[in-house]
Amino acid sequence: MAVKLNKKAFDHAKELIKDSKFVLDSRDDWSEHAPSTQDQNKFLDKKGSAEYSAWFLGIDDEHPEGQKGRYKFPYGDFKRIHRCAVISAESRASQYDYDDIRRALGDLLQQLDEH
């Protein structure tokens, strides 16, 4: 599996922080704050894969464009970036040795914590 950093999503996340569109929630809140499968499907159907992909810091090139499995490491709820999602994704990226994604998430976490 070749998962690489989604630079478009990284830029999108930085813009959300710059525009104060974030939630400074606790580490373990992501299980409650993450969009449901139904919400993900609705967003993908309504907005398309280009906008959907902007909410995931990893792209798995073994999956075709538009397929949900292509997008890894979510960081928000399609409205705001969530600190808990960034922490969760950073931990997973580190676990799987996706260093470029882990560094990007660490950068986002630092920006969030500065607020």
C-alpha positions, -999 to +999 in steps of 0.1 A: +000+000+000+014+034-010-001+060+012+012+095+006+005+130+020-025+147+005-010+182+001-043+197-009-059+185+023-029+197+044-034+232+028-071+230+035-065+221+071-041+251+076-067+274+060-094+261+084-071+269+114-063+303+100-100+310+097-107+297+132-128+268+120-116+243+145-127+225+177-102+222+205-116+190+219-100+163+240-079+134+227-105+107+230-134+127+216-130+116+180-151+085+183-180+107+191-172+136+168-162+117+137-188+118+108-208+086+106-206+064+075-240+079+065-227+114+068-196+106+048-217+091+020-240+121+020-210+145+018-193+124-010-226+122-030-233+159-026-199+175-029-179+149-050-146+132-044-125+164-048-141+181-018-143+148+001-106+142-003-098+176+011-107+162+046-082+134+046-044+138+049-035+105+033-042+092-002-038+054-009-030+052-046-039+015-047-076+026-047-091+045-076-102+081-074-136+086-059-135+054-038-138+060-001-109+036+006-085+059-012-087+085+015-070+080+049-064+100+081-095+122+085-090+154+104-124+169+107-162+167+104-166+183+069-171+217+086-142+221+111-109+206+119-110+186+152-080+185+175-090+150+186-090+138+150-055+152+144-042+135+175-058+102+165-045+104+130-010+114+141-008+083+163-019+060+135+005+076+110+033+071+134+022+035+140+024+027+102+056+048+096+039+074+073+064+100+084+054+127+060+018+124+072+028+123+108+049+154+104+020+173+087-003+162+115+022+173+141+024+207+125-014+210+125-015+200+162+011+226+170-009+253+152-041+242+170-024+242+204-011+277+198-047+289+199 
